Amino acid sequence: MKVCKNCWKVYNPTSNNQKYCCKECQKEAHREEKKEYQKNWQKENKEKIKLITKRYYEGNKEKIKKRKEKYYEKNKNKILKHQRNYRERNKEKIKEHSKSYREGNKEKIKEYSKGYREEHKEEMREYSRSYREQNRERLREYYKSYYEQSKRT
């Protein structure tokens, strides 16, 4: 009589080397051992895994891109719903993250904005002109109130 090393049941072994009561217990025990081994190996080989992943990505960019696009098209509504729910539940977190990003990247944002304005100069000029044409009365009222307010001060 022996005790199974996986489920702790008492059983009659068919050989002296037998450690488990049945094939299922043996498979389960080896599955756990393998899982533990893989976990340790991944911990010890983080750089190697990064390198392998990077190489795979570089060699399969188009394939990965197509797979992602296909997945997105198939699950578009689900993804958008998930994103919307996340934004609703985490408004403060997002606000705080945006604020800290802006504070930490002022120069980067400034450079990007400057480049954007340079690249889209004509479009911005056209938008401005069109806005002024469509909102003449509104702007006239605004300038009038601004002028009157500045006279008082």
Residue frames relative to the residue before (quaternion, step in Angstrom):
aa qw qx qy qz dx dy dz
M 1.0000 0.0000 0.0000 0.0000 0.00 0.00 0.00
K 0.0206 -0.7823 0.6220 -0.0264 3.54 -1.02 0.97
V 0.3915 -0.6779 0.5654 0.2598 3.54 -1.36 0.28
C 0.4662 -0.6773 0.4991 0.2736 3.58 -0.86 1.00
K 0.4220 -0.7309 0.4834 0.2326 3.58 -0.89 0.96
N 0.6684 0.4825 -0.3039 0.4776 3.58 1.25 -0.15
C 0.8313 0.1900 -0.0763 0.5168 3.58 0.63 -1.10
W 0.4077 -0.7612 0.4167 0.2843 3.58 1.34 -0.05
K 0.4018 0.6833 -0.5012 0.3472 3.59 1.13 0.60
V 0.4375 -0.6517 0.5468 0.2914 3.53 -1.24 0.52
Y 0.0525 0.8055 -0.5848 0.0800 3.58 -0.91 0.97
N 0.4504 -0.6433 0.5411 0.3009 3.55 -1.34 0.26
P 0.3109 -0.7751 0.5156 0.1915 3.63 -0.44 1.14
T 0.3983 -0.6978 0.5405 0.2496 3.57 -1.19 0.58
S 0.7707 0.0773 -0.0905 0.6259 3.58 1.33 -0.23
N 0.6400 -0.5529 0.3750 0.3796 3.57 -1.25 0.36
N 0.6670 0.5167 -0.2986 0.4460 3.61 1.17 -0.53
Q 0.5032 0.6855 -0.4110 0.3287 3.58 1.23 -0.31
K 0.1565 -0.8117 0.5605 0.0503 3.61 -0.81 1.09
Y 0.7665 0.3129 -0.1526 0.5398 3.57 1.19 -0.54
C 0.5645 -0.6414 0.4117 0.3170 3.56 -1.13 0.66
C 0.8116 0.0159 0.0203 0.5836 3.61 1.09 -0.65
K 0.7018 -0.4618 0.3391 0.4234 3.57 -1.33 0.18
E 0.6260 0.5532 -0.3414 0.4307 3.61 0.99 -0.80
C 0.6604 0.4928 -0.3053 0.4772 3.60 0.95 -0.88
Q 0.6322 0.5290 -0.3276 0.4617 3.57 1.03 -0.80
K 0.6651 0.5012 -0.2999 0.4652 3.60 0.91 -0.94
E 0.6610 0.5164 -0.3038 0.4518 3.56 0.92 -0.92
A 0.6561 0.5097 -0.3037 0.4665 3.56 0.96 -0.90
H 0.6817 0.4710 -0.2924 0.4775 3.59 0.91 -0.86
R 0.5888 0.5604 -0.3606 0.4575 3.58 1.13 -0.65
E 0.6608 0.5012 -0.2935 0.4754 3.58 0.96 -0.90
E 0.6453 0.5140 -0.3168 0.4680 3.58 0.98 -0.87
K 0.6632 0.5083 -0.2989 0.4610 3.56 0.94 -0.92
K 0.6330 0.5327 -0.3205 0.4615 3.57 1.01 -0.87
E 0.6586 0.5039 -0.2945 0.4750 3.59 0.96 -0.90
Y 0.6382 0.5252 -0.3169 0.4652 3.58 0.99 -0.87
Q 0.6742 0.4969 -0.2948 0.4600 3.60 0.87 -0.96
K 0.6244 0.5442 -0.3269 0.4550 3.57 1.02 -0.83
N 0.6800 0.4767 -0.2805 0.4813 3.59 0.91 -0.94
W 0.6481 0.5209 -0.3275 0.4488 3.58 0.95 -0.86
Q 0.6533 0.5124 -0.3125 0.4614 3.59 0.97 -0.85
K 0.6293 0.5351 -0.3278 0.4585 3.57 1.05 -0.76
E 0.7243 0.4524 -0.2319 0.4659 3.57 0.95 -0.95
N 0.7861 0.3263 -0.1476 0.5038 3.61 1.12 -0.55
K 0.1222 0.8392 -0.5213 0.0948 3.58 1.00 0.78
E 0.6703 0.5017 -0.3022 0.4557 3.60 0.91 -0.90
K 0.6379 0.5265 -0.3192 0.4626 3.56 0.99 -0.84
I 0.6495 0.5142 -0.3061 0.4692 3.58 0.98 -0.87
K 0.6289 0.5297 -0.3324 0.4621 3.60 0.99 -0.83
L 0.6660 0.5105 -0.2945 0.4573 3.56 0.94 -0.95
I 0.6543 0.5068 -0.3064 0.4703 3.59 0.93 -0.90
T 0.6591 0.5111 -0.3010 0.4623 3.57 0.94 -0.94
K 0.6515 0.5204 -0.3087 0.4577 3.56 0.96 -0.90
R 0.6532 0.5119 -0.3096 0.4641 3.58 0.94 -0.91
Y 0.6454 0.5159 -0.3196 0.4638 3.57 0.94 -0.88
Y 0.6598 0.5099 -0.3098 0.4568 3.57 0.89 -0.94
E 0.6619 0.5117 -0.3105 0.4513 3.58 0.88 -0.92
G 0.7131 0.4602 -0.2535 0.4641 3.57 0.99 -0.81
N 0.7943 0.2875 -0.1238 0.5208 3.58 1.17 -0.48
K 0.1571 0.8386 -0.5102 0.1088 3.60 1.12 0.58
E 0.6979 0.4798 -0.2794 0.4525 3.56 0.78 -1.04
K 0.6445 0.5281 -0.3113 0.4570 3.56 0.96 -0.90
I 0.6655 0.4948 -0.2900 0.4777 3.58 0.95 -0.94
K 0.6422 0.5324 -0.3164 0.4516 3.57 0.95 -0.91
K 0.6691 0.4950 -0.2984 0.4672 3.59 0.90 -0.92
R 0.6467 0.5203 -0.3189 0.4575 3.57 0.99 -0.84
K 0.6559 0.5068 -0.3059 0.4684 3.58 0.99 -0.85
E 0.6505 0.5138 -0.3128 0.4637 3.58 0.96 -0.87
K 0.6504 0.5162 -0.3075 0.4648 3.55 0.96 -0.90
Y 0.6494 0.5098 -0.3103 0.4712 3.59 0.96 -0.88
Y 0.6518 0.5217 -0.3149 0.4515 3.57 0.93 -0.93
E 0.6675 0.4980 -0.3103 0.4584 3.59 0.85 -0.92
K 0.6678 0.5077 -0.2973 0.4559 3.56 0.98 -0.84
N 0.8086 0.2577 -0.0919 0.5209 3.60 1.02 -0.87
K 0.2028 0.8434 -0.4823 0.1220 3.56 1.24 0.41
N 0.6940 0.4768 -0.2895 0.4552 3.61 0.76 -0.99
K 0.6413 0.5285 -0.3119 0.4607 3.56 0.99 -0.86
I 0.6650 0.5048 -0.2937 0.4656 3.58 0.93 -0.95
L 0.6775 0.4924 -0.2939 0.4606 3.58 0.86 -0.95
K 0.6309 0.5234 -0.3264 0.4706 3.57 1.02 -0.78
H 0.6453 0.5197 -0.3098 0.4663 3.57 0.96 -0.88
Q 0.6627 0.5038 -0.3007 0.4654 3.59 0.92 -0.91
R 0.6452 0.5204 -0.3128 0.4637 3.57 0.96 -0.89
N 0.6590 0.5028 -0.3030 0.4702 3.60 0.94 -0.90
Y 0.6349 0.5263 -0.3317 0.4582 3.59 0.98 -0.83
R 0.6722 0.4973 -0.3040 0.4566 3.59 0.86 -0.94
E 0.6540 0.5117 -0.3158 0.4590 3.59 0.98 -0.78
R 0.7074 0.4634 -0.2615 0.4652 3.59 0.94 -0.87
N 0.8000 0.2998 -0.1240 0.5047 3.59 1.09 -0.66
K 0.1173 0.8362 -0.5275 0.0942 3.59 1.00 0.75
E 0.6891 0.4842 -0.2885 0.4555 3.57 0.83 -0.98
K 0.6400 0.5311 -0.3175 0.4556 3.57 0.97 -0.87
I 0.6680 0.4922 -0.2901 0.4769 3.58 0.94 -0.92
K 0.6355 0.5321 -0.3192 0.4595 3.56 0.98 -0.87
E 0.6715 0.4962 -0.2854 0.4705 3.58 0.92 -0.94
H 0.6515 0.5119 -0.3137 0.4639 3.57 0.97 -0.85
S 0.6505 0.5141 -0.3136 0.4629 3.58 0.95 -0.87
K 0.6491 0.5227 -0.3102 0.4574 3.55 0.97 -0.89
S 0.6877 0.4676 -0.2946 0.4707 3.60 0.84 -0.93
Y 0.6143 0.5363 -0.3532 0.4585 3.61 1.07 -0.67
R 0.6662 0.5034 -0.3053 0.4577 3.57 0.87 -0.96
E 0.6637 0.5019 -0.3088 0.4608 3.60 0.96 -0.83
G 0.7250 0.4490 -0.2448 0.4614 3.57 0.97 -0.82
N 0.7829 0.3000 -0.1494 0.5242 3.59 1.19 -0.40
K 0.1250 0.8382 -0.5222 0.0956 3.58 1.04 0.73
E 0.6873 0.4854 -0.2921 0.4546 3.58 0.85 -0.95
K 0.6376 0.5319 -0.3196 0.4566 3.56 0.98 -0.87
I 0.6640 0.4976 -0.2926 0.4752 3.58 0.94 -0.91
K 0.6353 0.5364 -0.3179 0.4556 3.55 1.01 -0.88
E 0.6668 0.4972 -0.2944 0.4706 3.59 0.93 -0.93
Y 0.6466 0.5189 -0.3189 0.4593 3.57 0.95 -0.88
S 0.6653 0.5093 -0.3035 0.4537 3.57 0.89 -0.96
K 0.6406 0.5255 -0.3197 0.4596 3.54 0.97 -0.86
G 0.6647 0.5017 -0.2914 0.4707 3.58 0.93 -0.93
Y 0.6420 0.5273 -0.3191 0.4561 3.56 0.98 -0.87
R 0.6620 0.5060 -0.3078 0.4594 3.56 0.90 -0.94
E 0.6422 0.5232 -0.3233 0.4576 3.58 1.00 -0.79
E 0.6968 0.4821 -0.2725 0.4558 3.58 0.89 -0.95
H 0.7916 0.3003 -0.1334 0.5152 3.59 1.03 -0.75
K 0.1712 0.8382 -0.4995 0.1363 3.55 1.21 0.58
E 0.7020 0.4722 -0.2724 0.4583 3.58 0.77 -1.03
E 0.6518 0.5132 -0.3219 0.4563 3.60 0.93 -0.87
M 0.6633 0.4999 -0.3034 0.4670 3.58 0.96 -0.86
R 0.6316 0.5262 -0.3237 0.4684 3.57 1.01 -0.81
E 0.6619 0.5053 -0.2941 0.4691 3.57 0.95 -0.91
Y 0.6398 0.5193 -0.3213 0.4666 3.59 0.97 -0.83
S 0.6530 0.5238 -0.3022 0.4559 3.56 0.94 -0.94
R 0.6579 0.5099 -0.2999 0.4660 3.57 0.89 -0.96
S 0.6735 0.4965 -0.2900 0.4646 3.56 0.90 -0.96
Y 0.6332 0.5279 -0.3288 0.4607 3.61 0.99 -0.78
R 0.6632 0.5076 -0.3052 0.4577 3.57 0.91 -0.94
E 0.6479 0.5167 -0.3214 0.4582 3.58 0.99 -0.78
Q 0.7144 0.4653 -0.2557 0.4558 3.57 0.90 -0.92
N 0.7914 0.2924 -0.1313 0.5205 3.61 1.12 -0.59
R 0.1248 0.8397 -0.5189 0.1001 3.59 1.03 0.77
E 0.6849 0.4843 -0.2940 0.4582 3.58 0.78 -0.98
R 0.6484 0.5270 -0.3106 0.4532 3.55 0.90 -0.91
L 0.6786 0.4801 -0.2828 0.4785 3.58 0.90 -0.93
R 0.6143 0.5468 -0.3451 0.4523 3.59 1.02 -0.80
E 0.6563 0.5005 -0.3013 0.4774 3.60 0.96 -0.90
Y 0.6480 0.5244 -0.3154 0.4534 3.55 0.94 -0.88
Y 0.6868 0.4765 -0.2895 0.4663 3.59 0.82 -0.98
K 0.6236 0.5462 -0.3301 0.4514 3.56 1.03 -0.79
S 0.6899 0.4589 -0.2829 0.4832 3.61 0.85 -0.96
Y 0.6239 0.5331 -0.3391 0.4600 3.58 1.04 -0.72
Y 0.6577 0.5138 -0.3015 0.4609 3.56 0.94 -0.92
E 0.6678 0.5005 -0.2956 0.4649 3.58 0.93 -0.89
Q 0.6544 0.5095 -0.3063 0.4673 3.54 1.01 -0.83
S 0.6778 0.4818 -0.3035 0.4652 3.60 0.94 -0.77
K 0.5850 0.5680 -0.3632 0.4508 3.61 1.19 -0.47
R 0.6566 0.5284 -0.2988 0.4477 3.57 1.07 -0.82
T 0.7459 0.4279 -0.2315 0.4550 3.57 1.00 -0.69
